[in-house]
Amino acid sequence: MVLFERAPAKINLSLDILGKRDDGYHEVEMIMTTIDLSDRIELHPLDQDRIDVSLESRYVPNDERNLAFKAAQIFKTMYNIEKGVHIKIEKSIPVSAGLGGGSSDAAAVLRGLNRLWSMNIPTEELAALGAHIGSDVPFCVHNSTAIAKGRGERIEKLPSPPSCWVILAKPNIGVSTRTIFQRFDMSCITHPSTSEIISALEEKNFIKLCNNLGNVLESVTIKLHPEVQQIKDRMKYAGSAGVLMSGSGPTIYGLVQHENKARRIYNGLRGFCEEVYIVRILG
Ligand code: C5P
């Protein structure tokens, strides 16, 4: 039996850093939601006890460095499973973009193997396992709008955003999350208002949501890559109601309520930026 899992990208509605931890990570508060730009994961059972990964991408390795491989490895070790799996990944989410593609692939493998091998492991436990793979994996295991705290592993569900369109524009650069976090200056004083975003979600208030989007890593990435600011300005100028960089970047997204306007902004940005997408929020 072959099993399919969708691995959706995420965007940050907020990203705040509260402090630096002794383990080298940062204490964060991030509100994230999922969008309908997804990788597709196929899980094929193997007779032999091994993990194979195949994908067509110049940027992603197909060996143990791949987060999907790590997910299968950790799942097998944790539950003493002496079976094999071939993981086929069809990538649609841009790599090193701030959209959580690798984390979402890993989370989809955890969810998928849980089904493939009929393990019935609760989502909470799968998410805790995911934290060993990467800080965004627990959110991706839950796969719906939530606030992530701690290193990113403490997940509390939130209502999904009001219905809207999302235009994504990724400049042709890859960003290392590690580098961006390392360059963050703790004296940064403009923090997003997490509580206002939560109340905007609860009220399904689109304008309030747009007015409170915030990401403390934005200025760090922009300092290294000024073209991110240019895309942000374009996205705003074109009429997006809310504009923000997702994660450590470099992808900028804009939120718009009406399809016609979203398509106009999308078409305008295509002449300016190589990778542009128009998607909806999954929630
Ligand atoms: O957990 P993950 O491997 O995805 O994180 C990549 C890098 O981002 C870490 O090595 C760390 O430098 C940084 N990071 C951080 N604080 C977090 C999450 C990530 O400093 N909460």
py3Dmol code that shows the C-alpha trace and the ligand (Angstrom):
import py3Dmol

protein = """\
ATOM      1  CA  MET A   1       0.000   0.000   0.000  1.00  0.00           C
ATOM      2  CA  VAL A   2       1.355   3.440  -0.962  1.00  0.00           C
ATOM      3  CA  LEU A   3       0.414   6.302   1.320  1.00  0.00           C
ATOM      4  CA  PHE A   4       0.226  10.029   0.489  1.00  0.00           C
ATOM      5  CA  GLU A   5       0.639  12.998   2.820  1.00  0.00           C
ATOM      6  CA  ARG A   6       0.382  16.674   2.019  1.00  0.00           C
ATOM      7  CA  ALA A   7       3.130  18.836   3.544  1.00  0.00           C
ATOM      8  CA  PRO A   8       1.910  22.459   3.503  1.00  0.00           C
ATOM      9  CA  ALA A   9       4.133  25.533   3.866  1.00  0.00           C
ATOM     10  CA  LYS A  10       3.662  27.865   6.841  1.00  0.00           C
ATOM     11  CA  ILE A  11       3.803  31.622   7.162  1.00  0.00           C
ATOM     12  CA  ASN A  12       4.531  33.579  10.334  1.00  0.00           C
ATOM     13  CA  LEU A  13       1.856  36.063  11.348  1.00  0.00           C
ATOM     14  CA  SER A  14       4.282  36.999  14.107  1.00  0.00           C
ATOM     15  CA  LEU A  15       7.777  36.114  15.256  1.00  0.00           C
ATOM     16  CA  ASP A  16       9.017  37.497  18.539  1.00  0.00           C
ATOM     17  CA  ILE A  17      12.196  36.665  20.450  1.00  0.00           C
ATOM     18  CA  LEU A  18      11.956  36.944  24.225  1.00  0.00           C
ATOM     19  CA  GLY A  19      15.496  35.951  25.165  1.00  0.00           C
ATOM     20  CA  LYS A  20      18.570  33.847  24.514  1.00  0.00           C
ATOM     21  CA  ARG A  21      18.725  30.440  26.166  1.00  0.00           C
ATOM     22  CA  ASP A  22      21.651  28.548  27.657  1.00  0.00           C
ATOM     23  CA  ASP A  23      21.312  25.803  25.011  1.00  0.00           C
ATOM     24  CA  GLY A  24      22.126  28.323  22.239  1.00  0.00           C
ATOM     25  CA  TYR A  25      18.523  28.571  21.031  1.00  0.00           C
ATOM     26  CA  HIS A  26      16.247  31.558  21.481  1.00  0.00           C
ATOM     27  CA  GLU A  27      13.037  31.725  23.476  1.00  0.00           C
ATOM     28  CA  VAL A  28      10.388  32.567  20.884  1.00  0.00           C
ATOM     29  CA  GLU A  29       6.704  33.357  20.472  1.00  0.00           C
ATOM     30  CA  MET A  30       5.510  32.760  16.931  1.00  0.00           C
ATOM     31  CA  ILE A  31       2.005  32.702  15.510  1.00  0.00           C
ATOM     32  CA  MET A  32       1.936  30.617  12.356  1.00  0.00           C
ATOM     33  CA  THR A  33      -0.650  29.365   9.908  1.00  0.00           C
ATOM     34  CA  THR A  34      -0.555  26.960   6.958  1.00  0.00           C
ATOM     35  CA  ILE A  35      -1.053  27.842   3.284  1.00  0.00           C
ATOM     36  CA  ASP A  36      -2.015  25.787   0.247  1.00  0.00           C
ATOM     37  CA  LEU A  37       1.476  25.639  -1.208  1.00  0.00           C
ATOM     38  CA  SER A  38       2.444  22.064  -0.413  1.00  0.00           C
ATOM     39  CA  ASP A  39       5.066  19.414  -1.001  1.00  0.00           C
ATOM     40  CA  ARG A  40       3.690  15.958  -1.709  1.00  0.00           C
ATOM     41  CA  ILE A  41       5.043  12.986   0.216  1.00  0.00           C
ATOM     42  CA  GLU A  42       4.614   9.370  -0.903  1.00  0.00           C
ATOM     43  CA  LEU A  43       5.492   6.547   1.468  1.00  0.00           C
ATOM     44  CA  HIS A  44       6.209   3.139  -0.116  1.00  0.00           C
ATOM     45  CA  PRO A  45       6.748   0.214   2.243  1.00  0.00           C
ATOM     46  CA  LEU A  46      10.001  -1.710   1.573  1.00  0.00           C
ATOM     47  CA  ASP A  47      10.735  -5.361   2.253  1.00  0.00           C
ATOM     48  CA  GLN A  48      14.205  -4.507   3.557  1.00  0.00           C
ATOM     49  CA  ASP A  49      14.815  -2.598   6.786  1.00  0.00           C
ATOM     50  CA  ARG A  50      16.134   0.670   5.357  1.00  0.00           C
ATOM     51  CA  ILE A  51      15.159   4.258   4.528  1.00  0.00           C
ATOM     52  CA  ASP A  52      15.366   5.588   0.965  1.00  0.00           C
ATOM     53  CA  VAL A  53      14.589   9.158   0.006  1.00  0.00           C
ATOM     54  CA  SER A  54      14.118  10.312  -3.563  1.00  0.00           C
ATOM     55  CA  LEU A  55      13.373  13.791  -4.845  1.00  0.00           C
ATOM     56  CA  GLU A  56      14.204  15.996  -7.777  1.00  0.00           C
ATOM     57  CA  SER A  57      15.832  19.069  -6.335  1.00  0.00           C
ATOM     58  CA  ARG A  58      19.176  20.717  -6.846  1.00  0.00           C
ATOM     59  CA  TYR A  59      19.029  22.165  -3.351  1.00  0.00           C
ATOM     60  CA  VAL A  60      17.880  19.332  -1.081  1.00  0.00           C
ATOM     61  CA  PRO A  61      20.008  16.240  -0.309  1.00  0.00           C
ATOM     62  CA  ASN A  62      18.404  12.769  -0.416  1.00  0.00           C
ATOM     63  CA  ASP A  63      20.507  11.298   2.406  1.00  0.00           C
ATOM     64  CA  GLU A  64      20.488  11.464   6.210  1.00  0.00           C
ATOM     65  CA  ARG A  65      20.802  15.278   6.066  1.00  0.00           C
ATOM     66  CA  ASN A  66      17.246  15.421   4.691  1.00  0.00           C
ATOM     67  CA  LEU A  67      14.763  16.196   7.489  1.00  0.00           C
ATOM     68  CA  ALA A  68      12.300  13.654   6.046  1.00  0.00           C
ATOM     69  CA  PHE A  69      15.005  10.969   6.341  1.00  0.00           C
ATOM     70  CA  LYS A  70      15.703  12.074   9.933  1.00  0.00           C
ATOM     71  CA  ALA A  71      11.993  11.847  10.728  1.00  0.00           C
ATOM     72  CA  ALA A  72      11.782   8.245   9.490  1.00  0.00           C
ATOM     73  CA  GLN A  73      14.989   7.338  11.340  1.00  0.00           C
ATOM     74  CA  ILE A  74      13.835   8.784  14.653  1.00  0.00           C
ATOM     75  CA  PHE A  75      10.364   7.206  14.278  1.00  0.00           C
ATOM     76  CA  LYS A  76      11.846   3.741  13.614  1.00  0.00           C
ATOM     77  CA  THR A  77      14.316   4.033  16.506  1.00  0.00           C
ATOM     78  CA  MET A  78      11.750   5.355  18.978  1.00  0.00           C
ATOM     79  CA  TYR A  79       9.235   2.588  18.319  1.00  0.00           C
ATOM     80  CA  ASN A  80      11.684  -0.250  17.476  1.00  0.00           C
ATOM     81  CA  ILE A  81      10.353  -0.746  13.965  1.00  0.00           C
ATOM     82  CA  GLU A  82      12.356  -3.112  11.808  1.00  0.00           C
ATOM     83  CA  LYS A  83      10.660  -2.257   8.534  1.00  0.00           C
ATOM     84  CA  GLY A  84      11.765  -0.102   5.619  1.00  0.00           C
ATOM     85  CA  VAL A  85      10.249   2.788   3.715  1.00  0.00           C
ATOM     86  CA  HIS A  86      10.908   4.637   0.482  1.00  0.00           C
ATOM     87  CA  ILE A  87      10.011   8.331   0.848  1.00  0.00           C
ATOM     88  CA  LYS A  88       9.296  10.119  -2.433  1.00  0.00           C
ATOM     89  CA  ILE A  89       9.172  13.897  -2.108  1.00  0.00           C
ATOM     90  CA  GLU A  90       7.693  16.178  -4.756  1.00  0.00           C
ATOM     91  CA  LYS A  91       8.880  19.663  -3.816  1.00  0.00           C
ATOM     92  CA  SER A  92       6.762  22.732  -4.513  1.00  0.00           C
ATOM     93  CA  ILE A  93       7.734  24.815  -1.472  1.00  0.00           C
ATOM     94  CA  PRO A  94      10.847  26.923  -2.153  1.00  0.00           C
ATOM     95  CA  VAL A  95      13.906  25.866  -0.137  1.00  0.00           C
ATOM     96  CA  SER A  96      15.588  28.081   2.533  1.00  0.00           C
ATOM     97  CA  ALA A  97      12.709  30.494   2.125  1.00  0.00           C
ATOM     98  CA  GLY A  98      11.280  30.889   5.649  1.00  0.00           C
ATOM     99  CA  LEU A  99       8.239  28.796   4.688  1.00  0.00           C
ATOM    100  CA  GLY A 100       9.104  25.679   6.713  1.00  0.00           C
ATOM    101  CA  GLY A 101       9.294  23.299   3.737  1.00  0.00           C
ATOM    102  CA  GLY A 102      11.845  20.875   5.215  1.00  0.00           C
ATOM    103  CA  SER A 103      10.091  20.871   8.605  1.00  0.00           C
ATOM    104  CA  SER A 104       6.742  20.220   6.952  1.00  0.00           C
ATOM    105  CA  ASP A 105       8.184  17.293   4.954  1.00  0.00           C
ATOM    106  CA  ALA A 106       9.532  15.795   8.207  1.00  0.00           C
ATOM    107  CA  ALA A 107       6.186  16.300   9.957  1.00  0.00           C
ATOM    108  CA  ALA A 108       4.330  14.684   7.038  1.00  0.00           C
ATOM    109  CA  VAL A 109       6.650  11.658   7.285  1.00  0.00           C
ATOM    110  CA  LEU A 110       5.877  11.330  11.022  1.00  0.00           C
ATOM    111  CA  ARG A 111       2.115  11.555  10.369  1.00  0.00           C
ATOM    112  CA  GLY A 112       2.386   9.221   7.391  1.00  0.00           C
ATOM    113  CA  LEU A 113       4.463   6.512   9.096  1.00  0.00           C
ATOM    114  CA  ASN A 114       2.041   6.625  12.021  1.00  0.00           C
ATOM    115  CA  ARG A 115      -0.671   5.603   9.533  1.00  0.00           C
ATOM    116  CA  LEU A 116       1.468   3.287   7.360  1.00  0.00           C
ATOM    117  CA  TRP A 117       2.539   1.185  10.327  1.00  0.00           C
ATOM    118  CA  SER A 118      -0.817   1.554  12.187  1.00  0.00           C
ATOM    119  CA  MET A 119       0.818   2.923  15.329  1.00  0.00           C
ATOM    120  CA  ASN A 120      -1.974   5.193  16.599  1.00  0.00           C
ATOM    121  CA  ILE A 121       0.480   7.555  18.238  1.00  0.00           C
ATOM    122  CA  PRO A 122      -1.303  10.709  19.466  1.00  0.00           C
ATOM    123  CA  THR A 123      -0.465  13.993  17.697  1.00  0.00           C
ATOM    124  CA  GLU A 124       1.077  15.468  20.880  1.00  0.00           C
ATOM    125  CA  GLU A 125       3.566  12.600  21.087  1.00  0.00           C
ATOM    126  CA  LEU A 126       4.429  12.862  17.376  1.00  0.00           C
ATOM    127  CA  ALA A 127       4.984  16.610  17.811  1.00  0.00           C
ATOM    128  CA  ALA A 128       7.322  15.993  20.772  1.00  0.00           C
ATOM    129  CA  LEU A 129       9.275  13.556  18.599  1.00  0.00           C
ATOM    130  CA  GLY A 130       9.375  16.206  15.870  1.00  0.00           C
ATOM    131  CA  ALA A 131      11.107  18.659  18.237  1.00  0.00           C
ATOM    132  CA  HIS A 132      14.241  16.462  17.996  1.00  0.00           C
ATOM    133  CA  ILE A 133      14.332  17.097  14.240  1.00  0.00           C
ATOM    134  CA  GLY A 134      13.839  20.892  14.217  1.00  0.00           C
ATOM    135  CA  SER A 135      12.148  23.717  16.101  1.00  0.00           C
ATOM    136  CA  ASP A 136       9.341  24.183  13.534  1.00  0.00           C
ATOM    137  CA  VAL A 137       8.494  20.470  13.185  1.00  0.00           C
ATOM    138  CA  PRO A 138       6.047  20.299  16.157  1.00  0.00           C
ATOM    139  CA  PHE A 139       3.957  23.111  14.614  1.00  0.00           C
ATOM    140  CA  CYS A 140       3.989  21.284  11.276  1.00  0.00           C
ATOM    141  CA  VAL A 141       2.866  18.032  12.921  1.00  0.00           C
ATOM    142  CA  HIS A 142      -0.204  19.866  14.277  1.00  0.00           C
ATOM    143  CA  ASN A 143      -0.656  21.467  10.852  1.00  0.00           C
ATOM    144  CA  SER A 144      -3.055  24.283  11.776  1.00  0.00           C
ATOM    145  CA  THR A 145      -2.947  27.887  13.056  1.00  0.00           C
ATOM    146  CA  ALA A 146      -1.157  28.024  16.402  1.00  0.00           C
ATOM    147  CA  ILE A 147       1.222  29.906  18.648  1.00  0.00           C
ATOM    148  CA  ALA A 148       4.581  28.226  19.188  1.00  0.00           C
ATOM    149  CA  LYS A 149       6.497  29.035  22.374  1.00  0.00           C
ATOM    150  CA  GLY A 150       9.721  27.899  24.040  1.00  0.00           C
ATOM    151  CA  ARG A 151      12.162  26.892  21.298  1.00  0.00           C
ATOM    152  CA  GLY A 152       9.126  26.479  19.049  1.00  0.00           C
ATOM    153  CA  GLU A 153       7.997  23.132  20.478  1.00  0.00           C
ATOM    154  CA  ARG A 154       5.208  24.325  22.812  1.00  0.00           C
ATOM    155  CA  ILE A 155       2.132  24.535  20.608  1.00  0.00           C
ATOM    156  CA  GLU A 156      -1.213  26.092  21.495  1.00  0.00           C
ATOM    157  CA  LYS A 157      -3.899  26.036  18.833  1.00  0.00           C
ATOM    158  CA  LEU A 158      -5.542  29.279  17.693  1.00  0.00           C
ATOM    159  CA  PRO A 159      -8.530  30.095  15.476  1.00  0.00           C
ATOM    160  CA  SER A 160      -7.635  30.232  11.775  1.00  0.00           C
ATOM    161  CA  PRO A 161      -7.255  33.660  10.102  1.00  0.00           C
ATOM    162  CA  PRO A 162     -10.181  35.262   8.288  1.00  0.00           C
ATOM    163  CA  SER A 163     -10.475  34.059   4.707  1.00  0.00           C
ATOM    164  CA  CYS A 164      -7.988  35.883   2.468  1.00  0.00           C
ATOM    165  CA  TRP A 165      -5.436  35.570  -0.338  1.00  0.00           C
ATOM    166  CA  VAL A 166      -1.697  35.380   0.173  1.00  0.00           C
ATOM    167  CA  ILE A 167       0.858  36.586  -2.363  1.00  0.00           C
ATOM    168  CA  LEU A 168       4.362  35.245  -1.745  1.00  0.00           C
ATOM    169  CA  ALA A 169       7.504  36.692  -3.283  1.00  0.00           C
ATOM    170  CA  LYS A 170      10.877  35.066  -2.748  1.00  0.00           C
ATOM    171  CA  PRO A 171      14.021  36.852  -3.895  1.00  0.00           C
ATOM    172  CA  ASN A 172      16.631  34.616  -5.462  1.00  0.00           C
ATOM    173  CA  ILE A 173      18.685  34.133  -2.282  1.00  0.00           C
ATOM    174  CA  GLY A 174      18.752  31.418   0.370  1.00  0.00           C
ATOM    175  CA  VAL A 175      18.905  32.423   4.009  1.00  0.00           C
ATOM    176  CA  SER A 176      20.415  30.425   6.885  1.00  0.00           C
ATOM    177  CA  THR A 177      18.077  30.493   9.889  1.00  0.00           C
ATOM    178  CA  ARG A 178      21.053  29.951  12.166  1.00  0.00           C
ATOM    179  CA  THR A 179      22.904  33.007  10.798  1.00  0.00           C
ATOM    180  CA  ILE A 180      19.852  35.246  11.125  1.00  0.00           C
ATOM    181  CA  PHE A 181      19.158  34.162  14.722  1.00  0.00           C
ATOM    182  CA  GLN A 182      22.841  34.649  15.601  1.00  0.00           C
ATOM    183  CA  ARG A 183      22.786  38.205  14.273  1.00  0.00           C
ATOM    184  CA  PHE A 184      19.651  39.168  16.167  1.00  0.00           C
ATOM    185  CA  ASP A 185      20.359  41.946  18.642  1.00  0.00           C
ATOM    186  CA  MET A 186      18.521  41.406  21.943  1.00  0.00           C
ATOM    187  CA  SER A 187      18.287  45.188  22.405  1.00  0.00           C
ATOM    188  CA  CYS A 188      15.650  45.249  19.624  1.00  0.00           C
ATOM    189  CA  ILE A 189      12.707  47.114  21.108  1.00  0.00           C
ATOM    190  CA  THR A 190       9.981  46.879  18.490  1.00  0.00           C
ATOM    191  CA  HIS A 191       8.225  43.648  19.332  1.00  0.00           C
ATOM    192  CA  PRO A 192       5.038  42.476  17.607  1.00  0.00           C
ATOM    193  CA  SER A 193       1.889  42.605  19.675  1.00  0.00           C
ATOM    194  CA  THR A 194       1.184  38.898  20.000  1.00  0.00           C
ATOM    195  CA  SER A 195      -1.966  39.462  22.070  1.00  0.00           C
ATOM    196  CA  GLU A 196      -3.435  41.809  19.410  1.00  0.00           C
ATOM    197  CA  ILE A 197      -2.872  39.177  16.717  1.00  0.00           C
ATOM    198  CA  ILE A 198      -4.565  36.553  18.884  1.00  0.00           C
ATOM    199  CA  SER A 199      -7.577  38.817  19.411  1.00  0.00           C
ATOM    200  CA  ALA A 200      -7.664  39.594  15.652  1.00  0.00           C
ATOM    201  CA  LEU A 201      -7.834  35.835  15.003  1.00  0.00           C
ATOM    202  CA  GLU A 202     -10.526  35.367  17.632  1.00  0.00           C
ATOM    203  CA  GLU A 203     -12.563  38.230  16.157  1.00  0.00           C
ATOM    204  CA  LYS A 204     -11.777  37.152  12.544  1.00  0.00           C
ATOM    205  CA  ASN A 205     -10.807  40.816  12.044  1.00  0.00           C
ATOM    206  CA  PHE A 206      -8.761  41.026   8.822  1.00  0.00           C
ATOM    207  CA  ILE A 207      -7.675  44.683   9.164  1.00  0.00           C
ATOM    208  CA  LYS A 208      -6.636  44.264  12.794  1.00  0.00           C
ATOM    209  CA  LEU A 209      -4.636  41.176  11.800  1.00  0.00           C
ATOM    210  CA  CYS A 210      -2.877  43.058   8.990  1.00  0.00           C
ATOM    211  CA  ASN A 211      -2.084  46.033  11.222  1.00  0.00           C
ATOM    212  CA  ASN A 212      -0.388  43.881  13.847  1.00  0.00           C
ATOM    213  CA  LEU A 213       1.765  41.497  11.774  1.00  0.00           C
ATOM    214  CA  GLY A 214       5.352  41.633  13.037  1.00  0.00           C
ATOM    215  CA  ASN A 215       8.644  39.750  12.826  1.00  0.00           C
ATOM    216  CA  VAL A 216      11.736  40.796  14.805  1.00  0.00           C
ATOM    217  CA  LEU A 217      14.022  38.938  12.384  1.00  0.00           C
ATOM    218  CA  GLU A 218      12.919  41.070   9.438  1.00  0.00           C
ATOM    219  CA  SER A 219      15.426  43.873  10.068  1.00  0.00           C
ATOM    220  CA  VAL A 220      18.265  41.351  10.533  1.00  0.00           C
ATOM    221  CA  THR A 221      17.606  39.708   7.159  1.00  0.00           C
ATOM    222  CA  ILE A 222      17.061  43.069   5.439  1.00  0.00           C
ATOM    223  CA  LYS A 223      20.421  44.331   6.695  1.00  0.00           C
ATOM    224  CA  LEU A 224      22.094  41.327   5.013  1.00  0.00           C
ATOM    225  CA  HIS A 225      19.864  41.353   1.916  1.00  0.00           C
ATOM    226  CA  PRO A 226      18.476  44.838   1.121  1.00  0.00           C
ATOM    227  CA  GLU A 227      16.461  43.418  -1.808  1.00  0.00           C
ATOM    228  CA  VAL A 228      14.035  41.985   0.777  1.00  0.00           C
ATOM    229  CA  GLN A 229      13.080  45.563   1.728  1.00  0.00           C
ATOM    230  CA  GLN A 230      12.534  46.413  -1.954  1.00  0.00           C
ATOM    231  CA  ILE A 231      10.113  43.499  -2.324  1.00  0.00           C
ATOM    232  CA  LYS A 232       8.373  44.540   0.880  1.00  0.00           C
ATOM    233  CA  ASP A 233       7.951  48.080  -0.446  1.00  0.00           C
ATOM    234  CA  ARG A 234       6.583  46.773  -3.771  1.00  0.00           C
ATOM    235  CA  MET A 235       4.150  44.468  -2.007  1.00  0.00           C
ATOM    236  CA  LYS A 236       2.869  47.414   0.106  1.00  0.00           C
ATOM    237  CA  TYR A 237       2.794  49.865  -2.788  1.00  0.00           C
ATOM    238  CA  ALA A 238       0.811  47.367  -4.880  1.00  0.00           C
ATOM    239  CA  GLY A 239      -1.915  47.469  -2.243  1.00  0.00           C
ATOM    240  CA  SER A 240      -1.474  44.476   0.104  1.00  0.00           C
ATOM    241  CA  ALA A 241      -3.279  45.167   3.359  1.00  0.00           C
ATOM    242  CA  GLY A 242      -0.623  43.421   5.476  1.00  0.00           C
ATOM    243  CA  VAL A 243       2.971  42.680   4.492  1.00  0.00           C
ATOM    244  CA  LEU A 244       5.579  40.665   6.407  1.00  0.00           C
ATOM    245  CA  MET A 245       8.652  38.488   6.015  1.00  0.00           C
ATOM    246  CA  SER A 246       8.012  34.862   6.980  1.00  0.00           C
ATOM    247  CA  GLY A 247      10.371  33.154   9.463  1.00  0.00           C
ATOM    248  CA  SER A 248      14.012  34.107   8.941  1.00  0.00           C
ATOM    249  CA  GLY A 249      13.143  34.984   5.343  1.00  0.00           C
ATOM    250  CA  PRO A 250      13.743  35.892   2.664  1.00  0.00           C
ATOM    251  CA  THR A 251      10.127  35.309   1.485  1.00  0.00           C
ATOM    252  CA  ILE A 252       7.820  38.312   1.839  1.00  0.00           C
ATOM    253  CA  TYR A 253       4.079  37.782   1.825  1.00  0.00           C
ATOM    254  CA  GLY A 254       1.134  40.108   1.386  1.00  0.00           C
ATOM    255  CA  LEU A 255      -2.453  39.548   2.555  1.00  0.00           C
ATOM    256  CA  VAL A 256      -5.432  40.670   0.486  1.00  0.00           C
ATOM    257  CA  GLN A 257      -9.143  40.024   0.924  1.00  0.00           C
ATOM    258  CA  HIS A 258     -10.302  40.023  -2.691  1.00  0.00           C
ATOM    259  CA  GLU A 259      -9.177  37.743  -5.486  1.00  0.00           C
ATOM    260  CA  ASN A 260      -9.055  40.431  -8.225  1.00  0.00           C
ATOM    261  CA  LYS A 261      -6.714  42.577  -6.201  1.00  0.00           C
ATOM    262  CA  ALA A 262      -4.584  39.557  -5.261  1.00  0.00           C
ATOM    263  CA  ARG A 263      -4.183  38.652  -8.954  1.00  0.00           C
ATOM    264  CA  ARG A 264      -3.221  42.244  -9.824  1.00  0.00           C
ATOM    265  CA  ILE A 265      -0.538  42.290  -7.131  1.00  0.00           C
ATOM    266  CA  TYR A 266       0.675  38.833  -8.177  1.00  0.00           C
ATOM    267  CA  ASN A 267       1.000  39.894 -11.828  1.00  0.00           C
ATOM    268  CA  GLY A 268       2.758  43.132 -10.867  1.00  0.00           C
ATOM    269  CA  LEU A 269       5.323  41.351  -8.710  1.00  0.00           C
ATOM    270  CA  ARG A 270       6.069  38.692 -11.318  1.00  0.00           C
ATOM    271  CA  GLY A 271       7.898  41.271 -13.396  1.00  0.00           C
ATOM    272  CA  PHE A 272      10.023  42.169 -10.412  1.00  0.00           C
ATOM    273  CA  CYS A 273      10.759  38.932  -8.574  1.00  0.00           C
ATOM    274  CA  GLU A 274      11.516  35.476 -10.010  1.00  0.00           C
ATOM    275  CA  GLU A 275       9.474  33.349  -7.618  1.00  0.00           C
ATOM    276  CA  VAL A 276       5.965  34.617  -6.922  1.00  0.00           C
ATOM    277  CA  TYR A 277       2.972  32.558  -5.768  1.00  0.00           C
ATOM    278  CA  ILE A 278      -0.665  33.265  -5.109  1.00  0.00           C
ATOM    279  CA  VAL A 279      -2.257  30.954  -2.556  1.00  0.00           C
ATOM    280  CA  ARG A 280      -4.974  30.733   0.076  1.00  0.00           C
ATOM    281  CA  ILE A 281      -4.670  30.192   3.788  1.00  0.00           C
ATOM    282  CA  LEU A 282      -5.480  26.629   4.855  1.00  0.00           C
ATOM    283  CA  GLY A 283      -5.765  27.653   8.514  1.00  0.00           C
TER     284      GLY A 283
END
"""
ligand_1 = """\
21
C5P
O 15.728 23.976 15.271
P 16.334 24.268 13.944
O 17.434 23.298 13.591
O 15.341 24.411 12.839
O 17.011 25.687 14.080
C 17.974 26.169 13.176
C 18.828 27.197 13.881
O 18.056 28.355 14.182
C 19.382 26.738 15.211
O 20.624 26.097 15.051
C 19.518 28.017 15.981
O 20.745 28.636 15.650
C 18.407 28.887 15.449
N 17.228 28.879 16.332
C 17.272 29.597 17.521
N 16.181 29.596 18.344
C 15.052 28.930 18.008
C 14.984 28.213 16.808
C 16.092 28.210 15.995
O 18.298 30.226 17.846
N 14.007 28.972 18.838
"""
view = py3Dmol.view(width=600, height=400)
view.addModel(protein, "pdb")
view.setStyle({"model": 0}, {"cartoon": {"style": "trace"}})
view.addModel(ligand_1, "xyz")
view.setStyle({"model": 1}, {"stick": {}})
view.zoomTo()
view.show()
